Structures are given as structure tokens and as C-alpha cells.
Amino acid sequence: MYIWRPRVQTASASRSGRPFFFIWVMLLLWAPLPVFAKTVFLVCDGQFETSTAMNGPVETEQFDGSLYLSVEADDFAVRRVKLLPFERSTRLAAIELTPHPGSTDDGRVTQFTATEDELIIEQTESHGKMVNALVDDDPLALTPESLHVMHLRLNRFSGYIAISWQDHQVREVKPEGALRSVKKRYSNSKSFAADCSTMKQRIF
């Protein structure tokens, strides 16, 4: 990428102005070079799949949907990703992701990993205290009372994208015949997979 630099013409500088001229040149050389951000817009037509287990037996559903995606990056890293999902013909709330390796005030951690082949985003958001609960086959697993997990993987060559959302909630349940209730973690999940193509017109 071509980055503009001022041309230095030392021959025309007067003797009295040389100290100030060289100071000005050195400041320009030491100043950080401007970073130019680029944004790529993608449209992804694919399929959603949901699995619900919060209110009893597991129920699954599949349906068509689409996702509008913008990826903002500079020469060093991906800085921002915006998602606009449509389930069937229903527009959902836009999602904006920026890197936050440390926990924010709302307990959210967002990590970006960009390789030569793909972009991976993992976001977790936890609420409540840590408790021991039944998780899968572990009766004393340590888990937050509420945990939301999002995982995004975008192939930089093929344009294939896969996203999963998981919502975990700990509830008190009393098994049949038990003397007291126990804590158990219930989960809802949603996934989306599609092949993306670039857009010619901006949507965000």
C-alpha cells in the first residue's frame, strides 16, 4: 500500500533555518504513519437451526435465512464486525462486535483471531454467581447462573460462514422421588451456516 510521505528538499533551506527544518523533518519521520481502514460487505444466504430445551423436551427446527455482514480491517487487524440477521423474512436486531479481550462491565469478553485462512470470533457473556450444577453428565460442574456464548468462523477464501449461539441458564429442579431440589443447567442453541458473496452496495 502506498503511504504518502513529505518530500525533503534540503538544498533550498537557508543556513539560519536549518535547525528548525531538521527538527521538523525528524518529527515527521517519528510520527506514526496513518492507518487506512477498509470495509468489506458480504451477503450470506443459508439456513438456521434451533434447539430448545428450556421448557421441557428438546425441540429442533430448521428454516432459511440470510445475514448481511460488514468486516472493517486495517493493515494490522480486524477492528469491527457488524451482523444483520434475517430469520425467514423477519429482520432481527443488528449485532456489532469489537475486540474486548478483558471482561467489560456487563461481563462480556470478545476475542478476535485472524489467520491467513479465516476469521474467528468468540464472545462470552456471564451473569450471576458461580454455582455447582448438573451439566451434561457432571453433577457438580462449576458454571455461571447465566451464560451466553457466540462463536463465528468466516473463511477468508471461500466465504463460508458458520455461527453458533448458546444460551445457558441454571434452574432449580426437583427430580421425581428426590427429597430436595438440585441445580441443573438448561440450554437453548441456534446456528447459522451459509456461503457469502461480496456486495456492491453498502447496507450499514
Contacts in CASP RR format, 6 or more apart in sequence:
PFRMAT RR
TARGET T0000
AUTHOR 0000-0000-0000
METHOD contacts of the structure
MODEL  1
MYIWRPRVQTASASRSGRPFFFIWVMLLLWAPLPVFAKTVFLVCDGQFET
STAMNGPVETEQFDGSLYLSVEADDFAVRRVKLLPFERSTRLAAIELTPH
PGSTDDGRVTQFTATEDELIIEQTESHGKMVNALVDDDPLALTPESLHVM
HLRLNRFSGYIAISWQDHQVREVKPEGALRSVKKRYSNSKSFAADCSTMK
QRIF
1 36 0 8 1.000
1 75 0 8 1.000
3 33 0 8 1.000
3 34 0 8 1.000
5 28 0 8 1.000
6 28 0 8 1.000
8 25 0 8 1.000
10 21 0 8 1.000
13 21 0 8 1.000
35 74 0 8 1.000
35 75 0 8 1.000
35 76 0 8 1.000
36 74 0 8 1.000
36 75 0 8 1.000
37 72 0 8 1.000
37 73 0 8 1.000
37 74 0 8 1.000
37 79 0 8 1.000
38 72 0 8 1.000
38 73 0 8 1.000
38 74 0 8 1.000
39 70 0 8 1.000
39 71 0 8 1.000
39 72 0 8 1.000
39 73 0 8 1.000
40 70 0 8 1.000
40 71 0 8 1.000
40 73 0 8 1.000
40 198 0 8 1.000
41 68 0 8 1.000
41 69 0 8 1.000
41 70 0 8 1.000
41 198 0 8 1.000
41 199 0 8 1.000
41 201 0 8 1.000
41 202 0 8 1.000
41 203 0 8 1.000
41 204 0 8 1.000
42 68 0 8 1.000
42 69 0 8 1.000
42 70 0 8 1.000
42 71 0 8 1.000
42 159 0 8 1.000
42 161 0 8 1.000
42 196 0 8 1.000
42 197 0 8 1.000
42 198 0 8 1.000
42 199 0 8 1.000
43 66 0 8 1.000
43 67 0 8 1.000
43 68 0 8 1.000
43 69 0 8 1.000
43 196 0 8 1.000
43 197 0 8 1.000
43 199 0 8 1.000
44 66 0 8 1.000
44 67 0 8 1.000
44 68 0 8 1.000
44 69 0 8 1.000
44 161 0 8 1.000
44 192 0 8 1.000
44 194 0 8 1.000
44 195 0 8 1.000
44 196 0 8 1.000
44 197 0 8 1.000
45 64 0 8 1.000
45 65 0 8 1.000
45 66 0 8 1.000
45 194 0 8 1.000
45 195 0 8 1.000
46 64 0 8 1.000
46 65 0 8 1.000
46 66 0 8 1.000
46 67 0 8 1.000
46 192 0 8 1.000
46 193 0 8 1.000
46 194 0 8 1.000
46 195 0 8 1.000
47 62 0 8 1.000
47 63 0 8 1.000
47 64 0 8 1.000
47 65 0 8 1.000
47 192 0 8 1.000
47 193 0 8 1.000
47 194 0 8 1.000
48 62 0 8 1.000
48 63 0 8 1.000
48 64 0 8 1.000
48 65 0 8 1.000
48 87 0 8 1.000
48 190 0 8 1.000
48 191 0 8 1.000
48 192 0 8 1.000
49 60 0 8 1.000
49 61 0 8 1.000
49 62 0 8 1.000
49 190 0 8 1.000
49 191 0 8 1.000
49 192 0 8 1.000
50 60 0 8 1.000
50 61 0 8 1.000
50 62 0 8 1.000
50 188 0 8 1.000
50 189 0 8 1.000
50 190 0 8 1.000
50 191 0 8 1.000
51 58 0 8 1.000
51 59 0 8 1.000
51 60 0 8 1.000
51 187 0 8 1.000
51 188 0 8 1.000
51 189 0 8 1.000
51 190 0 8 1.000
52 58 0 8 1.000
52 59 0 8 1.000
52 60 0 8 1.000
52 188 0 8 1.000
53 59 0 8 1.000
53 186 0 8 1.000
53 187 0 8 1.000
53 188 0 8 1.000
54 169 0 8 1.000
54 186 0 8 1.000
54 187 0 8 1.000
54 188 0 8 1.000
63 87 0 8 1.000
63 88 0 8 1.000
64 88 0 8 1.000
65 85 0 8 1.000
65 86 0 8 1.000
65 87 0 8 1.000
65 88 0 8 1.000
65 192 0 8 1.000
65 194 0 8 1.000
66 85 0 8 1.000
66 86 0 8 1.000
66 194 0 8 1.000
67 83 0 8 1.000
67 84 0 8 1.000
67 85 0 8 1.000
67 86 0 8 1.000
67 161 0 8 1.000
67 163 0 8 1.000
67 192 0 8 1.000
67 194 0 8 1.000
67 196 0 8 1.000
68 83 0 8 1.000
68 84 0 8 1.000
68 85 0 8 1.000
68 86 0 8 1.000
68 199 0 8 1.000
68 203 0 8 1.000
68 204 0 8 1.000
69 81 0 8 1.000
69 82 0 8 1.000
69 83 0 8 1.000
69 84 0 8 1.000
69 154 0 8 1.000
69 161 0 8 1.000
69 196 0 8 1.000
70 80 0 8 1.000
70 81 0 8 1.000
70 82 0 8 1.000
70 202 0 8 1.000
70 203 0 8 1.000
70 204 0 8 1.000
71 78 0 8 1.000
71 80 0 8 1.000
71 81 0 8 1.000
71 119 0 8 1.000
71 154 0 8 1.000
72 78 0 8 1.000
72 79 0 8 1.000
72 80 0 8 1.000
72 81 0 8 1.000
72 82 0 8 1.000
73 79 0 8 1.000
73 114 0 8 1.000
77 99 0 8 1.000
77 112 0 8 1.000
77 114 0 8 1.000
78 99 0 8 1.000
78 112 0 8 1.000
78 114 0 8 1.000
78 119 0 8 1.000
79 98 0 8 1.000
79 99 0 8 1.000
80 96 0 8 1.000
80 97 0 8 1.000
80 98 0 8 1.000
81 96 0 8 1.000
81 97 0 8 1.000
81 98 0 8 1.000
81 119 0 8 1.000
81 121 0 8 1.000
81 152 0 8 1.000
82 94 0 8 1.000
82 95 0 8 1.000
82 96 0 8 1.000
82 97 0 8 1.000
82 204 0 8 1.000
83 94 0 8 1.000
83 95 0 8 1.000
83 96 0 8 1.000
83 97 0 8 1.000
83 163 0 8 1.000
84 91 0 8 1.000
84 92 0 8 1.000
84 94 0 8 1.000
84 95 0 8 1.000
84 203 0 8 1.000
84 204 0 8 1.000
85 91 0 8 1.000
85 92 0 8 1.000
85 95 0 8 1.000
85 192 0 8 1.000
86 92 0 8 1.000
94 204 0 8 1.000
97 110 0 8 1.000
97 112 0 8 1.000
97 121 0 8 1.000
97 123 0 8 1.000
97 152 0 8 1.000
98 110 0 8 1.000
99 110 0 8 1.000
99 111 0 8 1.000
99 112 0 8 1.000
100 108 0 8 1.000
100 109 0 8 1.000
100 110 0 8 1.000
101 109 0 8 1.000
101 110 0 8 1.000
101 111 0 8 1.000
102 109 0 8 1.000
103 109 0 8 1.000
106 125 0 8 1.000
107 125 0 8 1.000
107 126 0 8 1.000
107 127 0 8 1.000
108 123 0 8 1.000
108 124 0 8 1.000
108 125 0 8 1.000
109 123 0 8 1.000
109 124 0 8 1.000
109 125 0 8 1.000
110 121 0 8 1.000
110 122 0 8 1.000
110 123 0 8 1.000
111 121 0 8 1.000
111 122 0 8 1.000
111 123 0 8 1.000
112 119 0 8 1.000
112 120 0 8 1.000
112 121 0 8 1.000
113 119 0 8 1.000
113 120 0 8 1.000
113 121 0 8 1.000
113 122 0 8 1.000
114 120 0 8 1.000
116 156 0 8 1.000
117 155 0 8 1.000
117 156 0 8 1.000
117 157 0 8 1.000
118 153 0 8 1.000
118 154 0 8 1.000
118 155 0 8 1.000
118 156 0 8 1.000
119 152 0 8 1.000
119 153 0 8 1.000
119 154 0 8 1.000
119 156 0 8 1.000
120 151 0 8 1.000
120 152 0 8 1.000
120 153 0 8 1.000
120 154 0 8 1.000
121 150 0 8 1.000
121 151 0 8 1.000
121 152 0 8 1.000
122 149 0 8 1.000
122 150 0 8 1.000
122 151 0 8 1.000
122 152 0 8 1.000
123 149 0 8 1.000
123 150 0 8 1.000
123 151 0 8 1.000
124 147 0 8 1.000
124 148 0 8 1.000
124 149 0 8 1.000
124 150 0 8 1.000
125 147 0 8 1.000
125 148 0 8 1.000
125 149 0 8 1.000
126 144 0 8 1.000
126 146 0 8 1.000
126 147 0 8 1.000
126 148 0 8 1.000
127 144 0 8 1.000
127 145 0 8 1.000
127 146 0 8 1.000
127 147 0 8 1.000
128 144 0 8 1.000
128 145 0 8 1.000
128 146 0 8 1.000
129 144 0 8 1.000
129 145 0 8 1.000
130 142 0 8 1.000
130 143 0 8 1.000
130 144 0 8 1.000
130 145 0 8 1.000
131 142 0 8 1.000
131 143 0 8 1.000
131 144 0 8 1.000
131 145 0 8 1.000
131 170 0 8 1.000
131 183 0 8 1.000
132 140 0 8 1.000
132 141 0 8 1.000
132 142 0 8 1.000
132 143 0 8 1.000
132 183 0 8 1.000
133 140 0 8 1.000
133 141 0 8 1.000
133 143 0 8 1.000
133 170 0 8 1.000
133 182 0 8 1.000
133 183 0 8 1.000
133 184 0 8 1.000
133 185 0 8 1.000
134 141 0 8 1.000
134 182 0 8 1.000
134 183 0 8 1.000
134 184 0 8 1.000
134 185 0 8 1.000
135 141 0 8 1.000
135 143 0 8 1.000
135 185 0 8 1.000
139 182 0 8 1.000
141 185 0 8 1.000
143 168 0 8 1.000
143 170 0 8 1.000
143 185 0 8 1.000
144 168 0 8 1.000
144 170 0 8 1.000
145 169 0 8 1.000
145 170 0 8 1.000
146 168 0 8 1.000
146 169 0 8 1.000
146 170 0 8 1.000
147 166 0 8 1.000
147 167 0 8 1.000
147 168 0 8 1.000
148 165 0 8 1.000
148 166 0 8 1.000
148 167 0 8 1.000
148 168 0 8 1.000
149 164 0 8 1.000
149 165 0 8 1.000
149 166 0 8 1.000
149 168 0 8 1.000
150 163 0 8 1.000
150 164 0 8 1.000
150 165 0 8 1.000
150 166 0 8 1.000
151 163 0 8 1.000
151 164 0 8 1.000
152 161 0 8 1.000
152 162 0 8 1.000
152 163 0 8 1.000
153 161 0 8 1.000
153 162 0 8 1.000
153 163 0 8 1.000
154 160 0 8 1.000
154 161 0 8 1.000
154 196 0 8 1.000
155 161 0 8 1.000
158 195 0 8 1.000
159 195 0 8 1.000
159 196 0 8 1.000
159 197 0 8 1.000
160 193 0 8 1.000
160 194 0 8 1.000
160 195 0 8 1.000
160 196 0 8 1.000
161 192 0 8 1.000
161 193 0 8 1.000
161 194 0 8 1.000
161 195 0 8 1.000
161 196 0 8 1.000
162 191 0 8 1.000
162 192 0 8 1.000
162 193 0 8 1.000
163 191 0 8 1.000
163 192 0 8 1.000
163 193 0 8 1.000
164 189 0 8 1.000
164 190 0 8 1.000
164 191 0 8 1.000
164 192 0 8 1.000
165 189 0 8 1.000
165 190 0 8 1.000
165 191 0 8 1.000
166 187 0 8 1.000
166 188 0 8 1.000
166 189 0 8 1.000
167 187 0 8 1.000
167 188 0 8 1.000
167 189 0 8 1.000
168 185 0 8 1.000
168 186 0 8 1.000
168 187 0 8 1.000
169 185 0 8 1.000
169 186 0 8 1.000
169 187 0 8 1.000
170 183 0 8 1.000
170 184 0 8 1.000
170 185 0 8 1.000
170 186 0 8 1.000
171 183 0 8 1.000
171 184 0 8 1.000
171 185 0 8 1.000
171 186 0 8 1.000
172 181 0 8 1.000
172 182 0 8 1.000
172 183 0 8 1.000
172 184 0 8 1.000
173 181 0 8 1.000
173 182 0 8 1.000
173 183 0 8 1.000
173 184 0 8 1.000
174 180 0 8 1.000
174 181 0 8 1.000
174 182 0 8 1.000
175 182 0 8 1.000
END
